[in-house]
Amino acid sequence: MYKIAIVEDQTIIRAGLYAVLSQEPQFNVVSQSNNPIDLFRQTWLIPPDLVLLDMVMPKMNGVEAIEEIKKRWHGAKILIYTSKNTEESISDAFQAGADGYLLKSSTTEELISAVKNVLMGHYHVSDAILPKIMNRYLRVEKMRSTNHLHNILTTRERELLKLITEGYKNKEIADSLCISLKTVETHRTNLMKKLNVHNVAELISVAGEIGIVQPGTRQFQSISYSYQLAD
């Protein structure tokens, strides 16, 4: 039988959670606390298998509580049960060590399913917050990709790329950087290989992605269009 501890400051919700979870034969609610401090003050010969925890509580916030639970009881699972559904809150909870994130608007069936999934070692999130998790993930991945593209370019290559986006031709770039025309052509070829692009329009597009030039500016749009015509 799995031992479950409930940490919820609202008495009615805490009682409701106890009533629902106690109906399951494999669950044993061994503790009910209105804040994390009270949970930690209890005598625990054997720690709970799962802590059902709100993110917003008195005396200790959710992130601090998650970190302390994981520090004290390494094997304990943590299922967040909260009304707080911001991207920042969700991200902070999982980074601190949470195993699941469930909104209080969820059904009783989803609550039971979430507890079972987390106890089995799976992550669980409410369907309602999946888009927020994906949005944050995609932003982070785009940022990592942008940083990678920026870091693989040498200082000279970034200078060259900036001049290309400003509309300079090879001869003008060579004069501006005081290098030979052949060197400009070599740098340009290397840029395309590193950034995995096949024409100047694509090169300029990537320049916008990594912040060499702002894609929304009239200058960027005009240059990109003119190179597309030339290609």
Order of alpha helices (4+ residues) and beta strands (2+ residues): beta-alpha-beta-alpha-beta-alpha-beta-alpha-beta-alpha-beta-alpha-alpha-alpha-alpha-alpha-alpha
